[in-house]
Amino acid sequence: MHHLQLFLDNICRDTEPSCTMGVETASAAAAGPVEASEAESWTAEGHAVGAAPAPVREAAPEDGGASATLSSPVQEFFAGATVMVTGATGFVGKALVEKLLRCCPDMRAVYILIRPKKGMDVESRHLELLQHPVFERLRSEQGPGVFGKVRPVAGDVSLPHLGLSEGDRRRLQTEVNIVFHSAATVRFNEGLAAAVSLNTVGTQRVMRLCKEMLHIKSLVHVSTAYSNADKREVREVVYAPPADPEAVIKLVKSLPEDAMPGLASALMGKRHPNTYTLTKAMAEWIVQEEADNIPCAIVRPSIVTGALRDPVPGWVDNVCGITGIMMEIGRGTIRSIICEEDYIVDLIPVDLVVNTLITAAWRTGTHHANNVQVYNCTSGQLNPVHWHEFGRLTQNQAVDTPTKYAQWYPGFSFRTNRAVHKFCEIFFHFLPAHVVDLLIRAQGGKPIMVKIAQRFKAAAKTGEFFSLHEWDFESSNMKALMKDMDCVTDRETFDVDVSHMEWKPYVADYMMGIRKYVLKDGAESLPAARSKLNKLWWAHRITQGVTLLALLRLVFLAGSFLVDNVLCISR
């Protein structure tokens, strides 16, 4: 029970209504009050207008140590380059930094924007980041010296001028060649003011810094496939937002806090389910309007999930969105989910997102375009999987490789009937949570299961929009990117093709990743976990039997009562 208590404390801290329905990179590094790891993406029909980039500016001279004979065009593009990453402590951000260090060996340096947080200064957070498990493979293959390329910069996208000192700003202006902007808040229930500050104004501040960079070759903005959630078919273009971003920014700055909910409702209307998709849509428009001569691309991931291959299969570091749902299916605590099970669930592994960011930067910097290129980084068109199939694979894997933290035998149903769901929620979610809390309290622990159930209920509620709708994301630019990667090394090292992925082994790795990296439940506990699951199966069957007998008894008593009354009346 002590181990359960420690686990529950961690999960309760991490479980917030937030999103992997898009990019999951709310940055601890540079994103005001929210992080992806705390739970990390409008008028006329879309049109591909935008600033026409001028010929790409010359990069800074390459470092003398950079190889001039690389066989990979992508690696050659990054050779000698200095990169800047916002959102580096988020889910996607960590994976991006790791991949750049491991697979672009001649890259000169990577600046990461980090803000002080929870009593930790920038350097402390930088050192903490480098100790993260995502870097274990890199450390074992290349040694700790490779981390010398990672240079922290004190900054915050929620502050004017990104909170940069004059010296740091000058350094970035003169040294940086390639920028990845992934800092954002991904909480669906974020207040409008915070969402606008982090997602929209923060993007504007990054764009304006990029305009001051003397040797910039490429900028990649990380958005979300759901930035245009009101459209059934989403093309790879920048759509006009529901309102002028500049006007919205001014309103948010001038209106009192109590006016924010009404303004948010008016702006979202029926087109956006939350402030996240709204502010990401406005951010895309700002990228297009502010691009000027900067070679620029927008990458829109759908639901970002655990790693397919890199840095290791199944790697994941948070319980946001669908990862949290899979974890609770494995623990047997989720029995009912509101969902259209015949719809496609658009999932994209985090390493394919990272590879898309890197190769999009290369293509943007080497292939001239007349507008901002948009890449829908999604799986629905290329390798679709439906909710019912994904749910079945998840449940099967939960039984094959159970966790020692299982609370009940895994089993759940997708449904759209809210009355039935509410019944299941009360009797299968909250009632068991109260029972477990009573047991924890009896052993002197701190009751926490009801709190977790409430938070998962809130998270599931905010995600219902995405489980009850389906989108068709165009993938023309993604296909063109794949075609342009005509080097075998690039296609293997920076694979972006989701069509070859097999869902069954992927889900198996994903569930093991949740077990290892989220639950901290090593493979050595599998025998004991399987023994426990067997006992839970018997408890489940006995409970079903007792419940059935109770229902039959109830029906018998009700029938007897009716018969007695009928006989009484007949007399």
Secondary structure as GFF3:
##gff-version 3
##sequence-region A 1 571
A	DSSP	alpha_helix	2	14	.	.	.	ID=ss1
A	DSSP	alpha_helix	73	78	.	.	.	ID=ss2
A	DSSP	beta_strand	82	86	.	.	.	ID=ss3
A	DSSP	alpha_helix	91	103	.	.	.	ID=ss4
A	DSSP	beta_strand	109	114	.	.	.	ID=ss5
A	DSSP	alpha_helix	122	130	.	.	.	ID=ss6
A	DSSP	three_ten_helix	133	135	.	.	.	ID=ss7
A	DSSP	alpha_helix	136	142	.	.	.	ID=ss8
A	DSSP	three_ten_helix	144	149	.	.	.	ID=ss9
A	DSSP	beta_strand	150	154	.	.	.	ID=ss10
A	DSSP	three_ten_helix	160	163	.	.	.	ID=ss11
A	DSSP	alpha_helix	166	175	.	.	.	ID=ss12
A	DSSP	beta_strand	178	181	.	.	.	ID=ss13
A	DSSP	alpha_helix	192	195	.	.	.	ID=ss14
A	DSSP	pi_helix	196	201	.	.	.	ID=ss15
A	DSSP	alpha_helix	202	211	.	.	.	ID=ss16
A	DSSP	beta_strand	218	222	.	.	.	ID=ss17
A	DSSP	three_ten_helix	225	228	.	.	.	ID=ss18
A	DSSP	beta_strand	233	234	.	.	.	ID=ss19
A	DSSP	alpha_helix	245	254	.	.	.	ID=ss20
A	DSSP	three_ten_helix	257	259	.	.	.	ID=ss21
A	DSSP	alpha_helix	260	268	.	.	.	ID=ss22
A	DSSP	alpha_helix	275	290	.	.	.	ID=ss23
A	DSSP	beta_strand	296	301	.	.	.	ID=ss24
A	DSSP	beta_strand	303	305	.	.	.	ID=ss25
A	DSSP	alpha_helix	321	331	.	.	.	ID=ss26
A	DSSP	beta_strand	336	338	.	.	.	ID=ss27
A	DSSP	beta_strand	347	349	.	.	.	ID=ss28
A	DSSP	alpha_helix	350	366	.	.	.	ID=ss29
A	DSSP	beta_strand	373	377	.	.	.	ID=ss30
A	DSSP	alpha_helix	387	400	.	.	.	ID=ss31
A	DSSP	beta_strand	413	415	.	.	.	ID=ss32
A	DSSP	alpha_helix	418	424	.	.	.	ID=ss33
A	DSSP	pi_helix	425	430	.	.	.	ID=ss34
A	DSSP	alpha_helix	431	442	.	.	.	ID=ss35
A	DSSP	alpha_helix	449	467	.	.	.	ID=ss36
A	DSSP	beta_strand	472	473	.	.	.	ID=ss37
A	DSSP	alpha_helix	476	484	.	.	.	ID=ss38
A	DSSP	alpha_helix	488	493	.	.	.	ID=ss39
A	DSSP	three_ten_helix	498	500	.	.	.	ID=ss40
A	DSSP	alpha_helix	503	513	.	.	.	ID=ss41
A	DSSP	pi_helix	514	518	.	.	.	ID=ss42
A	DSSP	three_ten_helix	523	525	.	.	.	ID=ss43
A	DSSP	alpha_helix	526	570	.	.	.	ID=ss44
###
